[in-house]
Amino acid sequence: MSPVTLLYYSQLQHNMSTASKITFAASCALAAGSFVFINYSQNLEREVKRQGPIKDAARIESKRQSDFSKKQLVNDAEHREQQELRDKLIKLQPLSDEIIRGEDKPSS
């Protein structure tokens, strides 16, 4: 820098009032704080977006497991009912190995 520029800056620093120095410092602090907050907020958002599909997959898997177990319980109950019904019907009408075939009528 040229000596004239250095002289100008040194005079500028001495000529600033306390209120303007405080305003300048507060503005710098606000800008730095805004930068840090926005950066933190974006990183947090990015992490939440990464966790979204993972949580969705876990939620869907747990729902599928609970649906599967509900379906399995219903199927087991229905199977037991069918077995009981089959046993009752066998007692009423026993099964045999004989195959009953219809008689063919001769065509005239």
DRENTORKOL-3810 file (N, C-alpha, C; in nm, 4 decimals):
REM DRENTORKOL-3810
@n.u->0.0837; n.v->-0.1184; n.w->0.0000; ca.u->0.0000; ca.v->0.0000; ca.w->0.0000; c.u->0.0877; c.v->0.1241; c.w->0.0000
@n.u->0.0330; n.v->0.2238; n.w->-0.0570; ca.u->0.1094; ca.v->0.3479; ca.w->-0.0640; c.u->0.1045; c.v->0.4186; c.w->0.0711
@n.u->0.2005; n.v->0.5029; n.w->0.0971; ca.u->0.2043; ca.v->0.5752; ca.w->0.2256; c.u->0.0808; c.v->0.6631; c.w->0.2448
@n.u->0.0239; n.v->0.7160; n.w->0.1362; ca.u->-0.0946; ca.v->0.8020; ca.w->0.1479; c.u->-0.2139; c.v->0.7189; c.w->0.1969
@n.u->-0.2261; n.v->0.5974; n.w->0.1445; ca.u->-0.3371; ca.v->0.5104; ca.w->0.1839; c.u->-0.3229; c.v->0.4717; c.w->0.3303
@n.u->-0.2022; n.v->0.4381; n.w->0.3733; ca.u->-0.1800; ca.v->0.4031; ca.w->0.5133; c.u->-0.2118; c.v->0.5203; c.w->0.6049
@n.u->-0.1734; n.v->0.6384; n.w->0.5648; ca.u->-0.2020; ca.v->0.7580; ca.w->0.6437; c.u->-0.3536; c.v->0.7790; c.w->0.6538
@n.u->-0.4246; n.v->0.7571; n.w->0.5433; ca.u->-0.5696; ca.v->0.7760; ca.w->0.5411; c.u->-0.6366; c.v->0.6780; c.w->0.6373
@n.u->-0.5948; n.v->0.5471; n.w->0.6330; ca.u->-0.6540; ca.v->0.4468; ca.w->0.7208; c.u->-0.6230; c.v->0.4748; c.w->0.8670
@n.u->-0.5011; n.v->0.5186; n.w->0.8966; ca.u->-0.4668; ca.v->0.5473; ca.w->1.0363; c.u->-0.5468; c.v->0.6669; c.w->1.0872
@n.u->-0.5699; n.v->0.7667; n.w->1.0029; ca.u->-0.6519; ca.v->0.8811; ca.w->1.0439; c.u->-0.7984; c.v->0.8389; c.w->1.0588
@n.u->-0.8419; n.v->0.7485; n.w->0.9750; ca.u->-0.9809; ca.v->0.7013; ca.w->0.9804; c.u->-1.0051; c.v->0.6277; c.w->1.1114
@n.u->-0.9084; n.v->0.5473; n.w->1.1541; ca.u->-0.9248; ca.v->0.4735; ca.w->1.2788; c.u->-0.9319; c.v->0.5687; c.w->1.3978
@n.u->-0.8545; n.v->0.6722; n.w->1.3952; ca.u->-0.8534; ca.v->0.7671; ca.w->1.5061; c.u->-0.9767; c.v->0.8556; c.w->1.5025
@n.u->-1.0338; n.v->0.8753; n.w->1.3868; ca.u->-1.1468; ca.v->0.9665; ca.w->1.3747; c.u->-1.2814; c.v->0.8968; c.w->1.4001
@n.u->-1.2854; n.v->0.7634; n.w->1.4102; ca.u->-1.4127; ca.v->0.6943; ca.w->1.4328; c.u->-1.4589; c.v->0.7171; c.w->1.5758
@n.u->-1.5865; n.v->0.7453; n.w->1.5904; ca.u->-1.6408; ca.v->0.7646; ca.w->1.7247; c.u->-1.6651; c.v->0.6280; c.w->1.7898
@n.u->-1.6866; n.v->0.6306; n.w->1.9181; ca.u->-1.7109; ca.v->0.5070; ca.w->1.9926; c.u->-1.8396; c.v->0.4401; c.w->1.9448
@n.u->-1.9405; n.v->0.5184; n.w->1.9175; ca.u->-2.0685; ca.v->0.4637; ca.w->1.8717; c.u->-2.0522; c.v->0.3932; c.w->1.7367
@n.u->-1.9747; n.v->0.4513; n.w->1.6473; ca.u->-1.9559; ca.v->0.3885; ca.w->1.5164; c.u->-1.8708; c.v->0.2624; c.w->1.5291
@n.u->-1.7742; n.v->0.2607; n.w->1.6219; ca.u->-1.6956; ca.v->0.1403; ca.w->1.6453; c.u->-1.7843; c.v->0.0286; c.w->1.7014
@n.u->-1.8717; n.v->0.0627; n.w->1.7927; ca.u->-1.9636; ca.v->-0.0353; ca.w->1.8512; c.u->-2.0582; c.v->-0.0881; c.w->1.7441
@n.u->-2.1094; n.v->0.0023; n.w->1.6599; ca.u->-2.1993; ca.v->-0.0378; ca.w->1.5518; c.u->-2.1280; c.v->-0.1297; c.w->1.4546
@n.u->-2.0046; n.v->-0.0961; n.w->1.4200; ca.u->-1.9265; ca.v->-0.1792; ca.w->1.3294; c.u->-1.9010; c.v->-0.3169; c.w->1.3905
@n.u->-1.8633; n.v->-0.3219; n.w->1.5165; ca.u->-1.8361; ca.v->-0.4487; ca.w->1.5853; c.u->-1.9632; c.v->-0.5326; c.w->1.5948
@n.u->-2.0745; n.v->-0.4667; n.w->1.6270; ca.u->-2.2014; ca.v->-0.5391; ca.w->1.6356; c.u->-2.2412; c.v->-0.5943; c.w->1.4994
@n.u->-2.2203; n.v->-0.5177; n.w->1.3944; ca.u->-2.2526; ca.v->-0.5642; ca.w->1.2594; c.u->-2.1666; c.v->-0.6850; c.w->1.2217
@n.u->-2.0369; n.v->-0.6784; n.w->1.2542; ca.u->-1.9475; ca.v->-0.7916; ca.w->1.2261; c.u->-1.9896; c.v->-0.9150; c.w->1.3057
@n.u->-2.0244; n.v->-0.8947; n.w->1.4321; ca.u->-2.0666; ca.v->-1.0064; ca.w->1.5164; c.u->-2.1967; c.v->-1.0673; c.w->1.4636
@n.u->-2.2894; n.v->-0.9823; n.w->1.4225; ca.u->-2.4158; ca.v->-1.0304; ca.w->1.3674; c.u->-2.3924; c.v->-1.1093; c.w->1.2379
@n.u->-2.3046; n.v->-1.0586; n.w->1.1528; ca.u->-2.2748; ca.v->-1.1289; ca.w->1.0277; c.u->-2.2106; c.v->-1.2644; c.w->1.0569
@n.u->-2.1142; n.v->-1.2667; n.w->1.1478; ca.u->-2.0479; ca.v->-1.3926; ca.w->1.1827; c.u->-2.1477; c.v->-1.4891; c.w->1.2476
@n.u->-2.2315; n.v->-1.4382; n.w->1.3361; ca.u->-2.3323; ca.v->-1.5222; ca.w->1.4007; c.u->-2.4310; c.v->-1.5781; c.w->1.2996
@n.u->-2.4722; n.v->-1.4960; n.w->1.2049; ca.u->-2.5644; ca.v->-1.5425; ca.w->1.1010; c.u->-2.4999; c.v->-1.6524; c.w->1.0176
@n.u->-2.3746; n.v->-1.6339; n.w->0.9822; ca.u->-2.3027; ca.v->-1.7332; ca.w->0.9037; c.u->-2.2947; c.v->-1.8663; c.w->0.9784
@n.u->-2.2585; n.v->-1.8608; n.w->1.1056; ca.u->-2.2455; ca.v->-1.9826; ca.w->1.1861; c.u->-2.3813; c.v->-2.0505; c.w->1.2012
@n.u->-2.4868; n.v->-1.9722; n.w->1.2295; ca.u->-2.6202; ca.v->-2.0294; ca.w->1.2470; c.u->-2.6699; c.v->-2.0949; c.w->1.1185
@n.u->-2.6538; n.v->-2.0282; n.w->1.0057; ca.u->-2.7002; ca.v->-2.0827; ca.w->0.8783; c.u->-2.6234; c.v->-2.2105; c.w->0.8443
@n.u->-2.4933; n.v->-2.2090; n.w->0.8659; ca.u->-2.4118; ca.v->-2.3273; ca.w->0.8393; c.u->-2.4559; c.v->-2.4445; c.w->0.9282
@n.u->-2.4761; n.v->-2.4187; n.w->1.0563; ca.u->-2.5217; ca.v->-2.5217; ca.w->1.1489; c.u->-2.6597; c.v->-2.5735; c.w->1.1078
@n.u->-2.7489; n.v->-2.4826; n.w->1.0734; ca.u->-2.8848; ca.v->-2.5199; ca.w->1.0336; c.u->-2.8842; c.v->-2.6074; c.w->0.9082
@n.u->-2.8037; n.v->-2.5720; n.w->0.8098; ca.u->-2.7957; ca.v->-2.6510; ca.w->0.6870; c.u->-2.7382; c.v->-2.7898; c.w->0.7132
@n.u->-2.6358; n.v->-2.7982; n.w->0.7971; ca.u->-2.5783; ca.v->-2.9291; ca.w->0.8304; c.u->-2.6795; c.v->-3.0164; c.w->0.9042
@n.u->-2.7547; n.v->-2.9566; n.w->0.9948; ca.u->-2.8570; ca.v->-3.0300; ca.w->1.0679; c.u->-2.9660; c.v->-3.0797; c.w->0.9730
@n.u->-3.0094; n.v->-2.9940; n.w->0.8825; ca.u->-3.1110; ca.v->-3.0315; ca.w->0.7832; c.u->-3.0618; c.v->-3.1458; c.w->0.6952
@n.u->-2.9372; n.v->-3.1365; n.w->0.6523; ca.u->-2.8786; ca.v->-3.2397; ca.w->0.5671; c.u->-2.8758; c.v->-3.3736; c.w->0.6405
@n.u->-2.8420; n.v->-3.3709; n.w->0.7691; ca.u->-2.8378; ca.v->-3.4942; ca.w->0.8480; c.u->-2.9775; c.v->-3.5527; c.w->0.8654
@n.u->-3.0758; n.v->-3.4669; n.w->0.8865; ca.u->-3.2142; ca.v->-3.5142; ca.w->0.9002; c.u->-3.2611; c.v->-3.5771; c.w->0.7691
@n.u->-3.2242; n.v->-3.5165; n.w->0.6561; ca.u->-3.2622; ca.v->-3.5730; ca.w->0.5264; c.u->-3.1967; c.v->-3.7082; c.w->0.5038
@n.u->-3.0749; n.v->-3.7253; n.w->0.5513; ca.u->-3.0075; ca.v->-3.8543; ca.w->0.5373; c.u->-3.0760; c.v->-3.9605; c.w->0.6221
@n.u->-3.1225; n.v->-3.9215; n.w->0.7402; ca.u->-3.1860; ca.v->-4.0167; ca.w->0.8306; c.u->-3.3280; c.v->-4.0505; c.w->0.7873
@n.u->-3.3904; n.v->-3.9671; n.w->0.7052; ca.u->-3.5289; ca.v->-3.9889; ca.w->0.6624; c.u->-3.5519; c.v->-4.1237; c.w->0.5974
@n.u->-3.4789; n.v->-4.1572; n.w->0.4915; ca.u->-3.5000; ca.v->-4.2879; ca.w->0.4281; c.u->-3.4676; c.v->-4.4049; c.w->0.5198
@n.u->-3.3707; n.v->-4.3887; n.w->0.6060; ca.u->-3.3346; ca.v->-4.4961; ca.w->0.6989; c.u->-3.4492; c.v->-4.5205; c.w->0.7961
@n.u->-3.5056; n.v->-4.4112; n.w->0.8500; ca.u->-3.6178; ca.v->-4.4242; ca.w->0.9424; c.u->-3.7401; c.v->-4.4799; c.w->0.8714
@n.u->-3.7628; n.v->-4.4354; n.w->0.7474; ca.u->-3.8768; ca.v->-4.4863; ca.w->0.6706; c.u->-3.8646; c.v->-4.6363; c.w->0.6481
@n.u->-3.7454; n.v->-4.6808; n.w->0.6113; ca.u->-3.7242; ca.v->-4.8239; ca.w->0.5871; c.u->-3.7483; c.v->-4.9036; c.w->0.7153
@n.u->-3.7003; n.v->-4.8522; n.w->0.8276; ca.u->-3.7205; ca.v->-4.9214; ca.w->0.9552; c.u->-3.8692; c.v->-4.9240; c.w->0.9919
@n.u->-3.9387; n.v->-4.8118; n.w->0.9699; ca.u->-4.0816; ca.v->-4.8047; ca.w->1.0002; c.u->-4.1603; c.v->-4.9019; c.w->0.9126
@n.u->-4.1287; n.v->-4.9047; n.w->0.7846; ca.u->-4.1980; ca.v->-4.9945; ca.w->0.6919; c.u->-4.1703; c.v->-5.1403; c.w->0.7288
@n.u->-4.0455; n.v->-5.1706; n.w->0.7643; ca.u->-4.0097; ca.v->-5.3078; ca.w->0.8020; c.u->-4.0838; c.v->-5.3494; c.w->0.9289
@n.u->-4.0904; n.v->-5.2602; n.w->1.0281; ca.u->-4.1603; ca.v->-5.2969; ca.w->1.1517; c.u->-4.3096; c.v->-5.3133; c.w->1.1252
@n.u->-4.3655; n.v->-5.2299; n.w->1.0392; ca.u->-4.5075; ca.v->-5.2432; ca.w->1.0045; c.u->-4.5299; c.v->-5.3750; c.w->0.9307
@n.u->-4.4403; n.v->-5.4080; n.w->0.8389; ca.u->-4.4528; ca.v->-5.5322; ca.w->0.7644; c.u->-4.4441; c.v->-5.6522; c.w->0.8592
@n.u->-4.3516; n.v->-5.6450; n.w->0.9556; ca.u->-4.3387; ca.v->-5.7529; ca.w->1.0531; c.u->-4.4644; c.v->-5.7650; c.w->1.1376
@n.u->-4.5199; n.v->-5.6525; n.w->1.1815; ca.u->-4.6400; ca.v->-5.6585; ca.w->1.2646; c.u->-4.7582; c.v->-5.7070; c.w->1.1817
@n.u->-4.7681; n.v->-5.6621; n.w->1.0553; ca.u->-4.8742; ca.v->-5.7112; ca.w->0.9675; c.u->-4.8567; c.v->-5.8598; c.w->0.9424
@n.u->-4.7317; n.v->-5.9018; n.w->0.9225; ca.u->-4.7032; ca.v->-6.0433; ca.w->0.8979; c.u->-4.7437; c.v->-6.1256; c.w->1.0190
@n.u->-4.7093; n.v->-6.0781; n.w->1.1383; ca.u->-4.7433; ca.v->-6.1549; ca.w->1.2573; c.u->-4.8949; c.v->-6.1578; c.w->1.2777
@n.u->-4.9651; n.v->-6.0491; n.w->1.2481; ca.u->-5.1107; ca.v->-6.0480; ca.w->1.2578; c.u->-5.1702; c.v->-6.1465; c.w->1.1568
@n.u->-5.1188; n.v->-6.1415; n.w->1.0343; ca.u->-5.1669; ca.v->-6.2336; ca.w->0.9314; c.u->-5.1372; c.v->-6.3775; c.w->0.9710
@n.u->-5.0207; n.v->-6.3994; n.w->1.0260; ca.u->-4.9826; ca.v->-6.5341; ca.w->1.0657; c.u->-5.0735; c.v->-6.5850; c.w->1.1773
@n.u->-5.1066; n.v->-6.4985; n.w->1.2728; ca.u->-5.1972; ca.v->-6.5389; ca.w->1.3801; c.u->-5.3348; c.v->-6.5722; c.w->1.3249
@n.u->-5.3840; n.v->-6.4912; n.w->1.2327; ca.u->-5.5141; ca.v->-6.5167; ca.w->1.1719; c.u->-5.5101; c.v->-6.6471; c.w->1.0936
@n.u->-5.4046; n.v->-6.6685; n.w->1.0176; ca.u->-5.3912; ca.v->-6.7929; ca.w->0.9406; c.u->-5.3843; c.v->-6.9150; c.w->1.0314
@n.u->-5.3106; n.v->-6.9036; n.w->1.1417; ca.u->-5.3019; ca.v->-7.0162; ca.w->1.2354; c.u->-5.4389; c.v->-7.0477; c.w->1.2953
@n.u->-5.5120; n.v->-6.9433; n.w->1.3336; ca.u->-5.6459; ca.v->-6.9646; ca.w->1.3901; c.u->-5.7376; c.v->-7.0300; c.w->1.2868
@n.u->-5.7311; n.v->-6.9817; n.w->1.1631; ca.u->-5.8139; ca.v->-7.0398; ca.w->1.0572; c.u->-5.7741; c.v->-7.1851; c.w->1.0302
@n.u->-5.6445; n.v->-7.2128; n.w->1.0344; ca.u->-5.5965; ca.v->-7.3496; ca.w->1.0134; c.u->-5.6503; c.v->-7.4433; c.w->1.1222
@n.u->-5.6458; n.v->-7.3990; n.w->1.2475; ca.u->-5.6989; ca.v->-7.4798; ca.w->1.3575; c.u->-5.8496; c.v->-7.5059; c.w->1.3387
@n.u->-5.9223; n.v->-7.3994; n.w->1.3002; ca.u->-6.0663; ca.v->-7.4150; ca.w->1.2761; c.u->-6.0913; c.v->-7.5161; c.w->1.1644
@n.u->-6.0128; n.v->-7.5082; n.w->1.0574; ca.u->-6.0298; ca.v->-7.6010; ca.w->0.9460; c.u->-5.9975; c.v->-7.7451; c.w->0.9885
@n.u->-5.8945; n.v->-7.7602; n.w->1.0694; ca.u->-5.8584; ca.v->-7.8948; ca.w->1.1173; c.u->-5.9708; c.v->-7.9520; c.w->1.2043
@n.u->-6.0257; n.v->-7.8675; n.w->1.2953; ca.u->-6.1362; ca.v->-7.9130; ca.w->1.3809; c.u->-6.2574; c.v->-7.9525; c.w->1.2964
@n.u->-6.2900; n.v->-7.8688; n.w->1.1967; ca.u->-6.4022; ca.v->-7.8977; ca.w->1.1091; c.u->-6.3787; c.v->-8.0278; c.w->1.0310
@n.u->-6.2595; n.v->-8.0493; n.w->0.9834; ca.u->-6.2250; ca.v->-8.1704; ca.w->0.9095; c.u->-6.2407; c.v->-8.2929; c.w->0.9988
@n.u->-6.1907; n.v->-8.2808; n.w->1.1226; ca.u->-6.2027; ca.v->-8.3928; ca.w->1.2159; c.u->-6.3500; c.v->-8.4252; c.w->1.2449
@n.u->-6.4332; n.v->-8.3223; n.w->1.2625; ca.u->-6.5756; ca.v->-8.3447; ca.w->1.2866; c.u->-6.6405; c.v->-8.4136; c.w->1.1662
@n.u->-6.6076; n.v->-8.3667; n.w->1.0466; ca.u->-6.6670; ca.v->-8.4247; ca.w->0.9269; c.u->-6.6208; c.v->-8.5679; c.w->0.9038
@n.u->-6.4976; n.v->-8.5986; n.w->0.9368; ca.u->-6.4473; ca.v->-8.7359; ca.w->0.9225; c.u->-6.5223; c.v->-8.8279; c.w->1.0183
@n.u->-6.5525; n.v->-8.7777; n.w->1.1401; ca.u->-6.6285; ca.v->-8.8597; ca.w->1.2349; c.u->-6.7689; c.v->-8.8868; c.w->1.1816
@n.u->-6.8294; n.v->-8.7865; n.w->1.1149; ca.u->-6.9632; ca.v->-8.8056; ca.w->1.0605; c.u->-6.9628; c.v->-8.8945; c.w->0.9370
@n.u->-6.8657; n.v->-8.8760; n.w->0.8539; ca.u->-6.8594; ca.v->-8.9503; ca.w->0.7271; c.u->-6.7148; c.v->-8.9893; c.w->0.7033
@n.u->-6.6783; n.v->-9.1102; n.w->0.7440; ca.u->-6.5380; ca.v->-9.1511; ca.w->0.7310; c.u->-6.4944; c.v->-9.1569; c.w->0.5841
@n.u->-6.3687; n.v->-9.1244; n.w->0.5637; ca.u->-6.3124; ca.v->-9.1292; ca.w->0.4293; c.u->-6.2641; c.v->-9.2703; c.w->0.3997
@n.u->-6.2776; n.v->-9.3089; n.w->0.2745; ca.u->-6.2239; ca.v->-9.4382; ca.w->0.2348; c.u->-6.1334; c.v->-9.4165; c.w->0.1143
@n.u->-6.0565; n.v->-9.5205; n.w->0.0833; ca.u->-5.9659; ca.v->-9.5079; ca.w->-0.0303; c.u->-6.0370; c.v->-9.5334; c.w->-0.1625
@n.u->-6.1640; n.v->-9.5700; n.w->-0.1547; ca.u->-6.2402; ca.v->-9.6034; ca.w->-0.2753; c.u->-6.2692; c.v->-9.4777; c.w->-0.3562
@n.u->-6.2479; n.v->-9.4877; n.w->-0.4853; ca.u->-6.2755; ca.v->-9.3752; ca.w->-0.5747; c.u->-6.4088; c.v->-9.4032; c.w->-0.6422
@n.u->-6.4980; n.v->-9.3120; n.w->-0.6298; ca.u->-6.6305; ca.v->-9.3271; ca.w->-0.6898; c.u->-6.6287; c.v->-9.2580; c.w->-0.8246
@n.u->-6.6662; n.v->-9.3336; n.w->-0.9255; ca.u->-6.6669; ca.v->-9.2774; ca.w->-1.0596; c.u->-6.8093; c.v->-9.2799; c.w->-1.1122
@n.u->-6.8421; n.v->-9.1800; n.w->-1.1917; ca.u->-6.9753; ca.v->-9.1773; ca.w->-1.2537; c.u->-6.9845; c.v->-9.2818; c.w->-1.3634
@n.u->-7.1034; n.v->-9.3311; n.w->-1.3884; ca.u->-7.1208; ca.v->-9.4298; ca.w->-1.4931; c.u->-7.1366; c.v->-9.3600; c.w->-1.6253
@n.u->-7.0701; n.v->-9.4141; n.w->-1.7252; ca.u->-7.0851; ca.v->-9.3588; ca.w->-1.8604; c.u->-7.2131; c.v->-9.4112; c.w->-1.9192
@n.u->-7.2941; n.v->-9.3233; n.w->-1.9723; ca.u->-7.4162; ca.v->-9.3640; ca.w->-2.0386; c.u->-7.3843; c.v->-9.3876; c.w->-2.1840
@n.u->-7.4306; n.v->-9.4967; n.w->-2.2366; ca.u->-7.4038; ca.v->-9.5213; ca.w->-2.3777; c.u->-7.4815; c.v->-9.4214; c.w->-2.4630
@n.u->-7.4170; n.v->-9.3685; n.w->-2.5606; ca.u->-7.4846; ca.v->-9.2732; ca.w->-2.6468; c.u->-7.5675; c.v->-9.3487; c.w->-2.7495
@n.u->-7.6902; n.v->-9.3042; n.w->-2.7755; ca.u->-7.7779; ca.v->-9.3735; ca.w->-2.8685; c.u->-7.7773; c.v->-9.3102; c.w->-3.0026
END
